[in-house]
């Protein structure tokens, strides 16, 4: 396996040309490339734009806003499977999405062992994962035949929208720092039927692509790589934007590639390959 820099490839150019074409046809707002979330959401929920990235939770928030701005019967929105590309219906994966870090001082705490035992229970046991997500059975939720139901006076993610207490705000459960991952059944337990349908469609449609192998730089190599990569990344980001919104003609692509090469891209790639080959 040999590593290379994607932003100089024909495939990257094809991606840039695709998004430039969307802008040129009026299908993509040029501001979409750089704007903050709030103006993008305002445009979508007021009907000025027709597509936005989302998840199950923000979809509920969009609908609440659109009921007010457009009227409940005047619109319809739905999550769609992420479109595929020339290489097929691929979806990036990750070997590590989250984890736990301890301060070096933690080892000297007299309660260090108890702390490890608690974290082991909270993060890795079925009971702890359920507790972090749903709270206290009989107080914040009930469970019958494996089906969980929020208490009538508790609301979360569109469930019991009129309830006076919020599972996160008032009780502190289902927080992203502690309630994350776990069995698929538990993950789906708070999903709407619509979200589960989307998740299943993604699972059935997409091919999982494993993440690239790590490049295990030592401190000196990492500094050397960073000195080269920082101006490289800045130039790629700036010119990708210019190509997409039409501030730079795609006829200048070859010139752009030469500009990248002049920033010691060869040294950057050679160093990455050397370190990878030595440590794989």
N, C-alpha and C positions, 0 to 999 in steps of 0.2 A: 504494500500500500504506500502511495506517495501523496503527500499533502500539497495543496495548491491554493491560490487566492481566487475565490469565486468571482469577485467583482470585475474581473477582466475577461471572463469567459463568454462564449456565445449564448449560453443559457441565461446569464445575468442580463445580457443585452436584450434578449427576447422578453424577459420580465419587465425591464424598463420600457421597452416599446409597447408592451401591452397596457401598462398603466398610463403611458403618454397618450395612447389611443383613446383610453377612457376619458381623459381630460379633454382631448381634442373634440370628442363627440358630445361633450356636455354631460357625460354619465358620472364623472368624478369631480367633485368640487376641489379645485386646486388647493384650497385652504385645508383640505382633509389631511394633507401630508404633514402639516406643522401645527394645526390648531390644538388648543387644549380641549379637555373633555366637555366642559360646560357648554361652549358654543356649539359643539357637534351635537350634543344631546338636545339643545334647544331647537336646532334646525330639524332634527328628526321628529321630535315630539310635537312640533308645530306644523309638520307636513311639508317643510321646505326641502327635505331630503328623503330618500326612500330606502336607504340601507345604512346600517351601523353595526359595529361589533358589539356583542352582548354576552351575557350569561343568564342562567335561569333567574337569578336574583334581580338583576337590573331590568330584565324583561318585565317583571312585575312592576317595577318602579316606572318604567316607560308607560305602561298601560294606565297606571294611576294618573300620571300627568296628562296623557292623551285623552282620557275621559273628560278632563277639565278643559283642555285646549280645543279639542276637536269634537267631543261628544262621543259617548260610549258606542253609539250605533253608526258612527261615521268613518270608521277605520277598521282595519284588520292587520295584525302583525303576527309573524311566526318565525321561529328559528329555522334556518335551512342548514343542511349538511354543508360543511366547508367545501367550496368548489375544488375539483382536482385540477391538475395541470398537465403539460405535455408528458411528464414522467409517470402520470397515473394518479390514483387517489392515495396519496401518501400522507402520513401523519408522524410528526417528530415525536420521539420518546425521550425519556430521561432515566438514567440509572439512579439519580438522587435528586428529589425535588425539594425535600426539606429535612431538617434534622435538629439535633439538640447540641448546644455548645455550653460548656461550663467554664466559668472563670477559674483561673489557676488557683485562686484563693479558696475555692470550694473544697479542695482536698483537705484543707486544714480545719474545716468546720466540724465541730463535735457531732453534728447531726448529718454528716455526709452520707453515711450508709442509709439512714432513714430517708434522706432526700432521693437517693437512687432508687430505693424500694418504691417510694411514692410515684416517681416518674415512670418507673417500669409498669406500675399498675395503671396509671392514668393514660399513658400513651400506647401501651401494648396489650393490655388485657381487654377482653370483651366487655367486662363490666365498666372499666374505666373509660373506654371509648364511648360507650353508650351514655355514661354520666356526663362526659364533656360535651356531648352533642345535644342530648335531650333534657338533662337535668336530673331532678329527683322524682322517681316514680311515685305517683300519688299526690305530688305537689305541682310539678310543672307538666307532667304528662301521665297518661295511663297506657297500659299495654294489655292486649287481649288477643290470644291466638297468634302471637308474634307481631301483631299490628300495633303500632304506637300512634297515639293521638294526643295532641296538645290539650292541656286543661282549657276549659272554656274561657277563662279569664286571662289566657296567655296568647300572644300573637307572635308570629315570626314568618317571614317570607310569604306573605299573602294568606297564611292560615289564620283563621279567626281575626280578620282585619279590624273588627270593632272592639276587640278585647282591650282592657285597660293596662295590662302589663306586657312588657316586651321581654322575650326570652333572653336576648342579649343585654339590652339596656338595664333592665330591672333585676335580672337574675344572674347575668354574667356567663351564661352557657352559650354553646355554639359559636365561640370566638375562634377566629382563624388560627391564633397562636397555639391553642390547645386541642381544638376539635378539627382534625384534619386527617384524611386518609381513612384507613380501616377497611373492613370488609365491604364488598360492593353492596350487600343487602343494607348495611347501615348507611352507606353513602346515599343510596336510593330512597331511604326511608323518609327523607324530607323533600324529595323531588316530586313535582307534580307529574301527572300522567303525560303531559306534553313534554316535559324535560326528559323523562325516561324514554319516551319515543325517540327523541333527538339523540340521546346517548346510545341507544340501541342501533339507530341508523348509522351513526358514526362508526360504531364497532363493526357493523356488517359491511360497511362501504370501504373503510380505510385500511391500508396496509401500514403497519407500524414500522418505522425506520429507526433503528437503534442509534443512539448518539455517537458522535465521533469519539475516538479514543482520546484520553487525556494526553497533553504534551507536558511532561514532567520537568519543567525548567528548574534549575537551581537559581539562587538569588541573583547571581551575576548574569546568567542567561536571560532571566525574566526581565531584568533592567534593560539589557541590550535589546530584547524583543520589543519592549514597551517604547523605547526611544524611536524605533523604526515604525511601529504599528500606529502610534498616536497620530502623526501627520498623515499617514496612509488612510486611516479610518475617517479622519476629518475630510480629506479630499474626496473619498468615495461618497460619504454622506452628502456633502455639499453638491457634488455634481450629479448624483442620482436624483436629488430634488430638482436640480435645474433641467435635466433631461425630461423628467416626468411632467413638469408644469410648462415646459416649452421655453424656458429661459436660455437653454442651450440646444442647438440643433443636434439631432442624432447623426447628422452627417459628420460630426466632429468626434464620433466614437473612437476612431483609431488614434486621434490626437489625445483623447482622454486616457487611453491605454498606455500611450508613450509617457504621459505625465505620471502615471502610476509607476511605470517601470523606472522612471528617473528618480523616484523616491526610495530606491534600494529595495524594491519588492523582491528581487532575486535573493538578496541577503536574508530578508525576513523569512522567505519560504525555505531556503537552505538551512537556516538555523532550526526552524521548526522540524524539518525532516531529520536533521542530524540528532536532535534531542529525542525525537520519537523513536528512531531506529535504535538508539542506544539504551532506551528504557522500556521498550515494549515487552 
